[in-house]
Amino acid sequence: RAAGIHNFLVGALDGRTLAALVEAQVPTFAMQGVHAGNQIWKDRSTRDLGRASAFHSMGREKINLIGTVITMGLDILLSDVD
């Protein structure tokens, strides 16, 4: 927002992050709901992010998310906050 960018959306990997973003009025969505049938998004919490298998699985799901957004005719710039 400080850079003048207003067309962005932030994906939250867990409920705590989602709640904080909503509270801060940041445009957000729950990544857990994107591919809800996929086991990696069920009961996900930030403590799981350090496990290699979960990390790699989430990377693949981000690629699927990019594909979904592109098929909607939108452009995407993806960045991790870390």
PAFI-150364 format. One record per residue: residue in one letter; residue number from 1; x, z, y of N, C-alpha, C, CB in turn. Coordinates in steps of 0.2 Angstrom, whole numbers, plus 2048, in hexadecimal, padded with zeros to 3 digits. Glycine has a CB too. Layout:
// residues N
TORMI  resn  resi  n_xx  n_zz  n_yy  ca_xx  ca_zz  ca_yy  c_xx  c_zz  c_yy  cb_xx  cb_zz  cb_yy
TORMI     A   NUM     X     Z     Y      X      Z      Y     X     Z     Y      X      Z      Y
...
***
This chain:
// residues 82
TORMI  resn  resi  n_xx  n_zz  n_yy  ca_xx  ca_zz  ca_yy  c_xx  c_zz  c_yy  cb_xx  cb_zz  cb_yy
TORMI     R     1   804   800   7FA    800    800    800   804   800   806    7FB    806    800
TORMI     A     2   80A   804   806    80E    804    80C   811   7FD   80D    814    809    80B
TORMI     A     3   812   7F9   808    815    7F2    809   810   7ED   80B    818    7F0    803
TORMI     G     4   809   7F0   80C    804    7EB    80E   801   7E7   808    807    7E6    812
TORMI     I     5   802   7E9   802    7FF    7E6    7FC   7F9   7EA   7FA    805    7E6    7F6
TORMI     H     6   7F4   7E6   7F9    7ED    7EA    7F8   7EA   7E7   7F1    7E9    7E9    7FE
TORMI     N     7   7ED   7E2   7EF    7EA    7DF    7E8   7EE   7E1   7E2    7E9    7D7    7E9
TORMI     F     8   7ED   7E7   7E1    7F1    7EA    7DB   7ED   7EE   7D7    7F7    7EE    7DD
TORMI     L     9   7EF   7EF   7D1    7EB    7F4    7CC   7F0   7F7   7C8    7E6    7EF    7C7
TORMI     V    10   7EF   7FE   7C7    7F4    802    7C3   7F1   804   7BC    7F6    808    7C7
TORMI     G    11   7F5   802   7B7    7F2    804    7B0   7F5   80B   7AE    7F4    7FF    7AB
TORMI     A    12   7F1   810   7AC    7F3    817    7AB   7F3   817   7A3    7EE    81C    7AE
TORMI     L    13   7F8   81A   7A1    7F9    81B    799   7F6   821   796    801    81B    798
TORMI     D    14   7F4   826   79B    7F1    82C    798   7EC   82E   79D    7F7    831    797
TORMI     G    15   7E8   833   79B    7E2    836    79F   7E5   839   7A5    7DE    83A    79B
TORMI     R    16   7EA   83D   7A5    7ED    841    7AA   7EF   83C   7B0    7F2    845    7A8
TORMI     T    17   7F2   837   7AE    7F4    832    7B3   7EF   82E   7B6    7F9    82D    7B0
TORMI     L    18   7EA   82D   7B2    7E4    829    7B4   7E0   82E   7B9    7DF    828    7AE
TORMI     A    19   7DF   834   7B8    7DC    839    7BC   7DF   839   7C3    7DB    83F    7B9
TORMI     A    20   7E6   83A   7C3    7EA    83A    7C9   7E9   834   7CD    7F1    83C    7C7
TORMI     L    21   7E9   82E   7CA    7E9    828    7CE   7E2   827   7D1    7EA    822    7C9
TORMI     V    22   7DD   829   7CD    7D6    829    7D0   7D5   82D   7D6    7D1    82B    7CA
TORMI     E    23   7D8   833   7D5    7D8    838    7DA   7DB   836   7E1    7DB    83F    7D8
TORMI     A    24   7E1   832   7E0    7E4    82F    7E5   7E2   829   7E8    7EC    82E    7E3
TORMI     Q    25   7DC   827   7E5    7D8    821    7E7   7DD   81A   7E6    7D6    821    7EE
TORMI     V    26   7E1   81A   7E0    7E5    815    7DF   7E1   810   7DA    7EB    817    7DB
TORMI     P    27   7E0   80A   7DB    7DD    806    7D6   7E0   806   7CF    7DC    7FE    7D9
TORMI     T    28   7DC   808   7CA    7DF    80A    7C4   7DA   808   7BE    7E1    811    7C3
TORMI     F    29   7DD   808   7B8    7D9    807    7B2   7DD   80B   7AC    7D8    800    7B0
TORMI     A    30   7D9   80D   7A7    7DC    810    7A2   7DF   80B   79D    7D7    815    79E
TORMI     M    31   7E5   80B   79C    7E8    807    797   7E5   808   790    7F0    807    797
TORMI     Q    32   7E3   80E   78F    7E1    810    788   7DA   80C   787    7DF    817    788
TORMI     G    33   7D7   80A   78C    7D1    806    78B   7D2   7FE   78A    7CC    807    790
TORMI     V    34   7D8   7FC   78B    7D9    7F5    78B   7D8   7F2   784    7E0    7F3    78E
TORMI     H    35   7DB   7F5   77F    7DB    7F3    778   7D9   7F9   774    7E2    7EF    776
TORMI     A    36   7D4   7FC   776    7D2    802    773   7D2   802   76B    7CB    804    775
TORMI     G    37   7D1   7FC   768    7D1    7FC    761   7D8   7FD   75E    7CE    7F6    75E
TORMI     N    38   7DD   7FC   762    7E4    7FD    760   7E6   804   760    7E9    7F9    765
TORMI     Q    39   7E9   806   75A    7EB    80D    759   7EF   810   75E    7ED    80E    752
TORMI     I    40   7F4   80C   761    7F9    80F    766   7F6   811   76C    7FE    809    767
TORMI     W    41   7F0   80F   76D    7ED    812    774   7E8   818   772    7E8    80C    777
TORMI     K    42   7E7   81A   76C    7E3    81F    76B   7E7   826   76B    7E0    81F    764
TORMI     D    43   7E4   82B   76F    7E7    831    770   7EF   831   773    7E8    835    769
TORMI     R    44   7F0   82C   777    7F6    82B    77A   7F8   830   77F    7F7    824    77D
TORMI     S    45   7FD   833   77F    7FF    837    785   806   836   787    7FF    83F    782
TORMI     T    46   809   839   78C    80F    837    78F   815   83A   78A    810    83A    796
TORMI     R    47   813   83F   786    818    841    781   81A   83C   77C    816    847    77E
TORMI     D    48   816   837   77B    817    832    776   81C   82C   778    810    82F    774
TORMI     L    49   81D   82C   77F    820    826    782   828   826   780    820    826    789
TORMI     G    50   82A   82C   77E    831    82C    77C   833   82A   774    834    833    77C
TORMI     R    51   82E   829   771    82E    826    76A   82F   81F   76A    828    829    765
TORMI     A    52   834   81D   766    836    815    766   830   811   764    83C    814    762
TORMI     S    53   82D   813   75E    828    80F    75C   822   80E   760    825    812    755
TORMI     A    54   820   814   764    81B    814    769   81D   80F   76F    819    81B    76B
TORMI     F    55   823   810   771    825    80C    777   825   805   775    82C    80F    778
TORMI     H    56   827   803   770    827    7FC    76E   820   7F9   76D    82B    7FA    768
TORMI     S    57   81C   7FD   76A    815    7FB    769   811   7FA   770    811    800    765
TORMI     M    58   813   7FF   775    810    7FE    77B   812   7F8   77F    811    804    77F
TORMI     G    59   819   7F6   77E    81C    7F0    781   818   7EA   77F    823    7F0    77F
TORMI     R    60   816   7EA   778    813    7E4    775   80C   7E4   778    812    7E4    76E
TORMI     E    61   809   7EA   779    802    7EA    77C   802   7E8   783    7FF    7F1    77B
TORMI     K    62   807   7E9   787    808    7E7    78E   808   7DF   78E    80E    7EA    791
TORMI     I    63   80B   7DC   789    80B    7D5    789   804   7D2   788    810    7D3    783
TORMI     N    64   801   7D5   783    7FA    7D3    782   7F6   7D4   788    7F7    7D8    77C
TORMI     L    65   7F7   7DA   78C    7F3    7DB    792   7F5   7D5   797    7F5    7E1    795
TORMI     I    66   7FB   7D3   798    7FD    7CD    79C   7F9   7C7   79A    804    7CC    79C
TORMI     G    67   7F9   7C6   794    7F5    7C0    792   7EE   7C0   793    7F6    7BF    78A
TORMI     T    68   7EB   7C6   793    7E4    7C7    795   7E3   7C5   79C    7E1    7CE    793
TORMI     V    69   7E7   7C8   7A0    7E6    7C7    7A7   7E7   7C0   7A9    7EB    7CC    7AB
TORMI     I    70   7EC   7BD   7A6    7EE    7B6    7A8   7E8   7B1   7A6    7F4    7B3    7A4
TORMI     T    71   7E4   7B3   7A0    7DF    7AF    79E   7D9   7AF   7A3    7DD    7B0    797
TORMI     M    72   7D9   7B5   7A7    7D4    7B5    7AC   7D5   7B1   7B3    7D3    7BD    7AE
TORMI     G    73   7DB   7AE   7B3    7DD    7AA    7B8   7E0   7AE   7BE    7D7    7A7    7BB
TORMI     L    74   7E3   7B4   7BC    7E6    7B8    7C1   7ED   7B7   7C0    7E4    7BF    7C1
TORMI     D    75   7F1   7B9   7C6    7F8    7B9    7C5   7FA   7C1   7C4    7FC    7B7    7CC
TORMI     I    76   800   7C2   7C1    801    7C9    7BF   809   7CA   7C1    800    7CA    7B8
TORMI     L    77   80A   7D0   7C4    811    7D2    7C4   811   7D9   7C1    813    7D3    7CC
TORMI     L    78   815   7DA   7BC    814    7E0    7B8   81B   7E4   7B9    814    7DE    7B0
TORMI     S    79   81A   7EA   7BA    820    7EE    7BC   81E   7F5   7B9    822    7EF    7C3
TORMI     D    80   824   7F8   7B6    823    7FF    7B4   826   804   7BA    827    801    7AD
TORMI     V    81   823   809   7BA    825    80E    7C0   82C   811   7BE    820    813    7C1
TORMI     D    82   82E   811   7B8    834    814    7B7   83A   80F   7B7    834    818    7B0
***
